[in-house]
Amino acid sequence: MVTATRAKQTTVNLNFRVPRGYHINSNAPKSEFLIPTALKMDLPTDIILGKIAYPGGQDVSFPFSPDERLNVYTGDFTIGLAVHPLRSVTPGKYVMHGVLRYQACDNAACYPPKTVPVSFDVKVVKEPTAGRRNPAQSPHVH
């Protein structure tokens, strides 16, 4: 669970793992014919999605295309995304839902694209009160 303060942006890191022997296209594959890895989130109305930060892929050549280097993710990788609860959000726990779309390949072939559900919890808290004090007593005598 990530704690996010209202009216501030908080970064959430989502960790993924590609099974050994497979790779998936990065978010910025080198060919327009390759399907990029893409995260799509469906957030509550008063929580805004900020920038999604995809990691850089690795340029690798494979036996099925030895003269071409593909930009891929292998093993573990992390996608960072920013969530920004608006000041109007009621403090509490919210579940964020989305999907990761990717195309997996092995050393022989690529498979049809798939999506995997993604979800995480965000605990929204009030913004801290900065230096608010009780006002001084009125100097007027009544």
N, C-alpha and C positions, 0 to 999 in steps of 0.2 A: 504494500500500500504506500502511496506517495501522499505527503501532506502538502497542500497548496493553499497559500494565503489569498484571500479575495483581493482583486484588483492588482495582482502581481502574476508574472509569468513564471512557471515552474517547469523544469525539464524532466521528462520521464524517459528512462532508458529501457527499451524492450530488447530482450536477448533472444536470439534464434540460433538453431543448430541445424546444419545441413549434414545428413548422414554420410559417413565415410563411403567413398566411391562415387559420390554424386556431387554436382555443382549446380548452382542456379545463376541465371543471368543477374548481373548487378542492376542497380537502378538506372545506370547509364550504359547500356550495352553498346558495342561499337557498330552494330548493324541495325537498320530500321526494321529488319525482318525478325529480330529477336525480341521477345517479350520481357520488358523490364520488371524487376521486383518492385512492387508498389504497395504502400500501406494506405488504406482508406479507413478513416474513422468516422463514426456517427456519434457526435457528442450531444449532451443535453443542451438545450437552448441557451442557457446563460453561461456556458463554458465554451470558450473559443479555442480553436486549434491554431497554434502558432506554426512556426517553421518545423518541417520534418527534415532531420539531418541523416542522410544515408551515408554509410561508410563507403570509402573508395573500394572498388573491387580489385582483384588481382588479374593481370593480363596473363593468360595461360593458353598454350596451344594444345590441341587434343588430336588423337589418332584419326578421328573422322574428318578433320580439316587441319592437317599439319602446317599449312602455310598461313593460316589465319590465327591471330591471337584474340581470344574472347575475354571480355571483362566480366569476371564471375565472383561469386561468394562461395567459399568452401568452409567447412567446419563451423566455428562459432562466429557470429557477427551481431552487432548491436545497432539498432535504429533509435535515434533520439528524437523525441518530439516535445514541443512546448504546449502546455495547457495553460490557459489564462481564465480563471474564474472571474466573472464580472462582479462588481460590488453588490449587485442585486441578488447574487446566489445565496440561498439560505445555507448556513454552515451545516455540514453533515457529510455522510459518505455517499459517493456517487460511483456507479460502475460505468466505465467507458467501454464501448464495444466497437469493433471494426474487423477488417479482414486484411490479411497479407496475401497478395496475388503474386505468384511466381511461376517460373517454368523450370522444372528440374531436368537435368541431363546426366547421363553417365558417359563413359568413354566411347560408347557405341551409338547412342541415339538420344534424342530429346523427346520428352513426353508432353502430352497436352498440358496446358496451363491449369493450375489448381489454385484454390483459395483455402486458407486456413483461418479459423476464427481467432481473433485477438481480443483479450479483455484485461482490464486492470482497474484497481480501485483508486479513487482519489478522495482523500479526506480534505474537505474545504473548511478552512478556519477563518475567523474574523481577522482583519488587519489589526496590528497592534495599535493601541492608542498611544500616540507620541506626545509625551509630556503634558497631558491634560491634568489639570489640578482643579480643585474646587475654587471657585472665584472667591476673592477676599470679601470679608464682610463689608457691607455698605458703611461708609463713613458718616452717613446722615443719622442723626439722632431722631427718633420718632416720638 
